[in-house]
Amino acid sequence: MSIKAFAIAAVTLAATASVASANSYFELPRAQAATSTVELGIVRAEADGIVEIYDRAAGKQGALLGTQAVRAGANTDVRVNTGVPARRDVIAVLKVGGEVVATETYRIDR
């Protein structure tokens, strides 16, 4: 593939990406204490959505541990109650309109 063809393909791919995914994200990931609340800090969402916290088992998304609604824009001090202390790392998934627009892994200090 020529450089020109590669550049065109890259621009086309970028143009077809979801607008929400470009404007929806988690702030810098950080370590978490092993508690029943996962503290995400600031979560930015293009539109109203939901954050889901999943267990990270063997490097993959495992069981759903908890959810928290977020509104469009910057949501500060977002916390998700998981009911029980997380025993391993977790994956935060931000969904807007049922579509996954951002994911982030949070390390759980044991």
Secondary structure as GFF3:
##gff-version 3
##sequence-region A 1 110
A	DSSP	alpha_helix	3	16	.	.	.	ID=ss1
A	DSSP	alpha_helix	19	23	.	.	.	ID=ss2
A	DSSP	beta_strand	25	26	.	.	.	ID=ss3
A	DSSP	beta_strand	32	33	.	.	.	ID=ss4
A	DSSP	beta_strand	37	45	.	.	.	ID=ss5
A	DSSP	beta_strand	49	57	.	.	.	ID=ss6
A	DSSP	beta_strand	60	70	.	.	.	ID=ss7
A	DSSP	beta_strand	73	81	.	.	.	ID=ss8
A	DSSP	beta_strand	90	96	.	.	.	ID=ss9
A	DSSP	beta_strand	99	106	.	.	.	ID=ss10
A	DSSP	beta_strand	108	109	.	.	.	ID=ss11
###
